[in-house]
Amino acid sequence: MSIEPDYRAGRWSMHFEEIDKEIATLALMCDVPLLTPGALERVLHGDIKVCGKEKPASFAKLRGLLMLHYSDQARAIEALGPEQALSLVGEVVARLRARFGDRLGAPEA
């Protein structure tokens, strides 16, 4: 087994950690309940009414970072394979959920 895949996975993990932490921060600033079903899709479609606070510049940055996240997720899948890439992203999201709790909305039970 090569050390290369572990290094690449670590780099991707750090990359997603940075992007997703900024996404969470912007969601809190805009009062967007990202984890609530449908909220993420509304942001991606540019529906600023999902915001609890009027912050158009922050919303635009949030939307851009979400699009970057999904674009980079596709690149990570190509580089690492689907199982490893999606597991890595899931771990990052779980850490952010633990850090921010229900302040990002409640996921569907």
Biotite code that builds the C-alpha atoms (Angstrom):
import biotite.structure as struc

atoms = struc.array([
    struc.Atom([0.000, 0.000, 0.000], chain_id="A", res_id=1, res_name="MET", atom_name="CA", element="C"),
    struc.Atom([1.333, 3.400, -0.997], chain_id="A", res_id=2, res_name="SER", atom_name="CA", element="C"),
    struc.Atom([1.638, 6.461, 1.214], chain_id="A", res_id=3, res_name="ILE", atom_name="CA", element="C"),
    struc.Atom([0.432, 8.650, -1.675], chain_id="A", res_id=4, res_name="GLU", atom_name="CA", element="C"),
    struc.Atom([-3.336, 7.992, -1.251], chain_id="A", res_id=5, res_name="PRO", atom_name="CA", element="C"),
    struc.Atom([-3.191, 8.837, 2.478], chain_id="A", res_id=6, res_name="ASP", atom_name="CA", element="C"),
    struc.Atom([-1.392, 12.100, 1.724], chain_id="A", res_id=7, res_name="TYR", atom_name="CA", element="C"),
    struc.Atom([-3.910, 13.014, -0.973], chain_id="A", res_id=8, res_name="ARG", atom_name="CA", element="C"),
    struc.Atom([-6.840, 12.122, 1.287], chain_id="A", res_id=9, res_name="ALA", atom_name="CA", element="C"),
    struc.Atom([-5.370, 14.295, 4.030], chain_id="A", res_id=10, res_name="GLY", atom_name="CA", element="C"),
    struc.Atom([-5.014, 17.230, 1.648], chain_id="A", res_id=11, res_name="ARG", atom_name="CA", element="C"),
    struc.Atom([-8.584, 16.820, 0.439], chain_id="A", res_id=12, res_name="TRP", atom_name="CA", element="C"),
    struc.Atom([-9.812, 16.555, 4.028], chain_id="A", res_id=13, res_name="SER", atom_name="CA", element="C"),
    struc.Atom([-8.080, 19.824, 4.990], chain_id="A", res_id=14, res_name="MET", atom_name="CA", element="C"),
    struc.Atom([-9.474, 21.467, 1.860], chain_id="A", res_id=15, res_name="HIS", atom_name="CA", element="C"),
    struc.Atom([-13.061, 20.462, 2.648], chain_id="A", res_id=16, res_name="PHE", atom_name="CA", element="C"),
    struc.Atom([-12.617, 21.355, 6.322], chain_id="A", res_id=17, res_name="GLU", atom_name="CA", element="C"),
    struc.Atom([-11.671, 24.934, 5.355], chain_id="A", res_id=18, res_name="GLU", atom_name="CA", element="C"),
    struc.Atom([-14.447, 25.352, 2.785], chain_id="A", res_id=19, res_name="ILE", atom_name="CA", element="C"),
    struc.Atom([-17.144, 23.802, 4.956], chain_id="A", res_id=20, res_name="ASP", atom_name="CA", element="C"),
    struc.Atom([-16.140, 25.795, 8.038], chain_id="A", res_id=21, res_name="LYS", atom_name="CA", element="C"),
    struc.Atom([-16.545, 28.996, 6.012], chain_id="A", res_id=22, res_name="GLU", atom_name="CA", element="C"),
    struc.Atom([-19.882, 27.729, 4.650], chain_id="A", res_id=23, res_name="ILE", atom_name="CA", element="C"),
    struc.Atom([-21.104, 27.104, 8.212], chain_id="A", res_id=24, res_name="ALA", atom_name="CA", element="C"),
    struc.Atom([-19.913, 30.544, 9.351], chain_id="A", res_id=25, res_name="THR", atom_name="CA", element="C"),
    struc.Atom([-21.681, 32.277, 6.463], chain_id="A", res_id=26, res_name="LEU", atom_name="CA", element="C"),
    struc.Atom([-24.839, 30.245, 7.039], chain_id="A", res_id=27, res_name="ALA", atom_name="CA", element="C"),
    struc.Atom([-24.861, 31.421, 10.658], chain_id="A", res_id=28, res_name="LEU", atom_name="CA", element="C"),
    struc.Atom([-24.266, 35.030, 9.592], chain_id="A", res_id=29, res_name="MET", atom_name="CA", element="C"),
    struc.Atom([-27.173, 34.875, 7.139], chain_id="A", res_id=30, res_name="CYS", atom_name="CA", element="C"),
    struc.Atom([-29.319, 32.796, 9.507], chain_id="A", res_id=31, res_name="ASP", atom_name="CA", element="C"),
    struc.Atom([-29.719, 30.025, 6.934], chain_id="A", res_id=32, res_name="VAL", atom_name="CA", element="C"),
    struc.Atom([-30.695, 26.652, 8.451], chain_id="A", res_id=33, res_name="PRO", atom_name="CA", element="C"),
    struc.Atom([-28.502, 24.661, 6.040], chain_id="A", res_id=34, res_name="LEU", atom_name="CA", element="C"),
    struc.Atom([-29.220, 21.276, 7.591], chain_id="A", res_id=35, res_name="LEU", atom_name="CA", element="C"),
    struc.Atom([-32.988, 21.714, 7.358], chain_id="A", res_id=36, res_name="THR", atom_name="CA", element="C"),
    struc.Atom([-34.335, 19.708, 4.407], chain_id="A", res_id=37, res_name="PRO", atom_name="CA", element="C"),
    struc.Atom([-34.618, 21.851, 1.282], chain_id="A", res_id=38, res_name="GLY", atom_name="CA", element="C"),
    struc.Atom([-32.570, 24.799, 2.595], chain_id="A", res_id=39, res_name="ALA", atom_name="CA", element="C"),
    struc.Atom([-29.354, 23.793, 0.857], chain_id="A", res_id=40, res_name="LEU", atom_name="CA", element="C"),
    struc.Atom([-31.134, 23.446, -2.478], chain_id="A", res_id=41, res_name="GLU", atom_name="CA", element="C"),
    struc.Atom([-32.746, 26.855, -2.031], chain_id="A", res_id=42, res_name="ARG", atom_name="CA", element="C"),
    struc.Atom([-29.340, 28.453, -1.487], chain_id="A", res_id=43, res_name="VAL", atom_name="CA", element="C"),
    struc.Atom([-27.903, 26.696, -4.542], chain_id="A", res_id=44, res_name="LEU", atom_name="CA", element="C"),
    struc.Atom([-30.843, 27.974, -6.616], chain_id="A", res_id=45, res_name="HIS", atom_name="CA", element="C"),
    struc.Atom([-30.184, 31.532, -5.391], chain_id="A", res_id=46, res_name="GLY", atom_name="CA", element="C"),
    struc.Atom([-33.316, 31.876, -3.220], chain_id="A", res_id=47, res_name="ASP", atom_name="CA", element="C"),
    struc.Atom([-32.221, 34.633, -0.833], chain_id="A", res_id=48, res_name="ILE", atom_name="CA", element="C"),
    struc.Atom([-35.561, 34.339, 1.008], chain_id="A", res_id=49, res_name="LYS", atom_name="CA", element="C"),
    struc.Atom([-34.097, 31.316, 2.837], chain_id="A", res_id=50, res_name="VAL", atom_name="CA", element="C"),
    struc.Atom([-32.037, 33.819, 4.860], chain_id="A", res_id=51, res_name="CYS", atom_name="CA", element="C"),
    struc.Atom([-33.277, 34.990, 8.238], chain_id="A", res_id=52, res_name="GLY", atom_name="CA", element="C"),
    struc.Atom([-31.063, 38.092, 7.939], chain_id="A", res_id=53, res_name="LYS", atom_name="CA", element="C"),
    struc.Atom([-30.660, 40.383, 4.966], chain_id="A", res_id=54, res_name="GLU", atom_name="CA", element="C"),
    struc.Atom([-27.005, 39.992, 3.968], chain_id="A", res_id=55, res_name="LYS", atom_name="CA", element="C"),
    struc.Atom([-26.857, 39.743, 0.154], chain_id="A", res_id=56, res_name="PRO", atom_name="CA", element="C"),
    struc.Atom([-23.041, 39.797, -0.112], chain_id="A", res_id=57, res_name="ALA", atom_name="CA", element="C"),
    struc.Atom([-22.658, 37.040, 2.490], chain_id="A", res_id=58, res_name="SER", atom_name="CA", element="C"),
    struc.Atom([-25.409, 35.020, 0.805], chain_id="A", res_id=59, res_name="PHE", atom_name="CA", element="C"),
    struc.Atom([-23.639, 35.312, -2.559], chain_id="A", res_id=60, res_name="ALA", atom_name="CA", element="C"),
    struc.Atom([-20.391, 34.096, -0.998], chain_id="A", res_id=61, res_name="LYS", atom_name="CA", element="C"),
    struc.Atom([-22.231, 31.238, 0.753], chain_id="A", res_id=62, res_name="LEU", atom_name="CA", element="C"),
    struc.Atom([-23.802, 30.153, -2.532], chain_id="A", res_id=63, res_name="ARG", atom_name="CA", element="C"),
    struc.Atom([-20.458, 30.336, -4.333], chain_id="A", res_id=64, res_name="GLY", atom_name="CA", element="C"),
    struc.Atom([-18.726, 28.253, -1.674], chain_id="A", res_id=65, res_name="LEU", atom_name="CA", element="C"),
    struc.Atom([-21.483, 25.638, -1.779], chain_id="A", res_id=66, res_name="LEU", atom_name="CA", element="C"),
    struc.Atom([-21.044, 25.361, -5.544], chain_id="A", res_id=67, res_name="MET", atom_name="CA", element="C"),
    struc.Atom([-17.270, 25.103, -5.039], chain_id="A", res_id=68, res_name="LEU", atom_name="CA", element="C"),
    struc.Atom([-17.805, 22.352, -2.455], chain_id="A", res_id=69, res_name="HIS", atom_name="CA", element="C"),
    struc.Atom([-19.822, 20.239, -4.893], chain_id="A", res_id=70, res_name="TYR", atom_name="CA", element="C"),
    struc.Atom([-17.435, 20.901, -7.770], chain_id="A", res_id=71, res_name="SER", atom_name="CA", element="C"),
    struc.Atom([-14.465, 19.915, -5.622], chain_id="A", res_id=72, res_name="ASP", atom_name="CA", element="C"),
    struc.Atom([-16.331, 16.882, -4.318], chain_id="A", res_id=73, res_name="GLN", atom_name="CA", element="C"),
    struc.Atom([-16.596, 15.652, -7.912], chain_id="A", res_id=74, res_name="ALA", atom_name="CA", element="C"),
    struc.Atom([-12.848, 16.227, -8.344], chain_id="A", res_id=75, res_name="ARG", atom_name="CA", element="C"),
    struc.Atom([-12.121, 14.355, -5.100], chain_id="A", res_id=76, res_name="ALA", atom_name="CA", element="C"),
    struc.Atom([-14.235, 11.432, -6.281], chain_id="A", res_id=77, res_name="ILE", atom_name="CA", element="C"),
    struc.Atom([-12.164, 11.341, -9.448], chain_id="A", res_id=78, res_name="GLU", atom_name="CA", element="C"),
    struc.Atom([-8.871, 11.531, -7.511], chain_id="A", res_id=79, res_name="ALA", atom_name="CA", element="C"),
    struc.Atom([-9.669, 9.234, -4.573], chain_id="A", res_id=80, res_name="LEU", atom_name="CA", element="C"),
    struc.Atom([-12.561, 7.103, -5.743], chain_id="A", res_id=81, res_name="GLY", atom_name="CA", element="C"),
    struc.Atom([-16.187, 7.505, -4.676], chain_id="A", res_id=82, res_name="PRO", atom_name="CA", element="C"),
    struc.Atom([-16.080, 5.513, -1.457], chain_id="A", res_id=83, res_name="GLU", atom_name="CA", element="C"),
    struc.Atom([-13.052, 7.276, 0.040], chain_id="A", res_id=84, res_name="GLN", atom_name="CA", element="C"),
    struc.Atom([-14.054, 10.766, -1.152], chain_id="A", res_id=85, res_name="ALA", atom_name="CA", element="C"),
    struc.Atom([-17.637, 10.575, 0.109], chain_id="A", res_id=86, res_name="LEU", atom_name="CA", element="C"),
    struc.Atom([-16.481, 9.089, 3.409], chain_id="A", res_id=87, res_name="SER", atom_name="CA", element="C"),
    struc.Atom([-14.010, 11.933, 3.824], chain_id="A", res_id=88, res_name="LEU", atom_name="CA", element="C"),
    struc.Atom([-16.668, 14.583, 3.116], chain_id="A", res_id=89, res_name="VAL", atom_name="CA", element="C"),
    struc.Atom([-19.067, 12.838, 5.518], chain_id="A", res_id=90, res_name="GLY", atom_name="CA", element="C"),
    struc.Atom([-16.458, 12.951, 8.282], chain_id="A", res_id=91, res_name="GLU", atom_name="CA", element="C"),
    struc.Atom([-15.909, 16.691, 7.729], chain_id="A", res_id=92, res_name="VAL", atom_name="CA", element="C"),
    struc.Atom([-19.656, 17.355, 7.844], chain_id="A", res_id=93, res_name="VAL", atom_name="CA", element="C"),
    struc.Atom([-20.005, 15.283, 11.031], chain_id="A", res_id=94, res_name="ALA", atom_name="CA", element="C"),
    struc.Atom([-17.251, 17.307, 12.727], chain_id="A", res_id=95, res_name="ARG", atom_name="CA", element="C"),
    struc.Atom([-18.946, 20.559, 11.722], chain_id="A", res_id=96, res_name="LEU", atom_name="CA", element="C"),
    struc.Atom([-22.301, 19.274, 12.991], chain_id="A", res_id=97, res_name="ARG", atom_name="CA", element="C"),
    struc.Atom([-20.673, 18.471, 16.315], chain_id="A", res_id=98, res_name="ALA", atom_name="CA", element="C"),
    struc.Atom([-19.090, 21.912, 16.427], chain_id="A", res_id=99, res_name="ARG", atom_name="CA", element="C"),
    struc.Atom([-22.104, 23.999, 15.390], chain_id="A", res_id=100, res_name="PHE", atom_name="CA", element="C"),
    struc.Atom([-24.933, 21.758, 16.600], chain_id="A", res_id=101, res_name="GLY", atom_name="CA", element="C"),
    struc.Atom([-28.509, 22.782, 15.858], chain_id="A", res_id=102, res_name="ASP", atom_name="CA", element="C"),
    struc.Atom([-27.498, 26.335, 14.975], chain_id="A", res_id=103, res_name="ARG", atom_name="CA", element="C"),
    struc.Atom([-27.365, 25.185, 11.336], chain_id="A", res_id=104, res_name="LEU", atom_name="CA", element="C"),
    struc.Atom([-30.865, 23.736, 11.412], chain_id="A", res_id=105, res_name="GLY", atom_name="CA", element="C"),
    struc.Atom([-32.130, 20.274, 12.146], chain_id="A", res_id=106, res_name="ALA", atom_name="CA", element="C"),
    struc.Atom([-31.560, 17.443, 9.699], chain_id="A", res_id=107, res_name="PRO", atom_name="CA", element="C"),
    struc.Atom([-34.507, 15.240, 8.857], chain_id="A", res_id=108, res_name="GLU", atom_name="CA", element="C"),
    struc.Atom([-34.962, 12.589, 11.531], chain_id="A", res_id=109, res_name="ALA", atom_name="CA", element="C"),
])
